[in-house]
Amino acid sequence: MSAFSFAHEVESPISPRRIFKALILDSHTLLPKIMPGSNSVVFLQGHGAPSSLTFCLFSFHHPPLSIGCLIRYAKHRIDELDRENCRCKYTLIDGDIIDDRKLKMVEYEVEFVDDSRGGCICKMSSKYFSDGDIEFGDEDIEIGKDKAMEVYRVIEAYLLANPDAYA
């Protein structure tokens, strides 16, 4: 099995605890309310602790990836959840990007670190595992980053507009 990784950092004016609560701990409730095209996020197993499974259904369609798929649904497993340090690890275990392709899973790690100015730095990493010769181009990586940032920015905007939410 081969693997491909990338990392990304983003600054935010939101405190680590607030954005962690909204984006990680309560995204199953918040995203369907504020994110256009995010139809539902439900727990298939557990309630947000490690080994919980979530299922996300999207009504919008992402641009097709060069590996030839649209993303309409995703199933994730929560692997680690550190509320004290605002850190989470989870794995994409099923979805359009995995079905009938050589891509087997994607591991994600997200950590929110205090920036000492009241905001945070969000450190994100992704690791793609494949069987065979699957190739990810720069375009695929940018589409993945853009979609992750779209969700991040929608939640950030919501928190800025609602300063008492997730306080």
Sequence and secondary structure as in RCSB ss.txt:
>XXXX:A:sequence
MSAFSFAHEVESPISPRRIFKALILDSHTLLPKIMPGSNSVVFLQGHGAPSSLTFCLFSFHHPPLSIGCLIRYAK
HRIDELDRENCRCKYTLIDGDIIDDRKLKMVEYEVEFVDDSRGGCICKMSSKYFSDGDIEFGDEDIEIGKDKAME
VYRVIEAYLLANPDAYA
>XXXX:A:secstr
 EEEEEEEEEEESS HHHHHIIIIISHHHHHHHHSTTEEEEEEEESSSSTT EEEEEESS    BTTTB   EEE
EEEEEEETTTTEEEEEEEEETTTTTSSEEEEEEEEEEEE SSS EEEEEEEEEEESS     HHHHHHHHHHHHH
HHHHHHHHHHH TTTT 
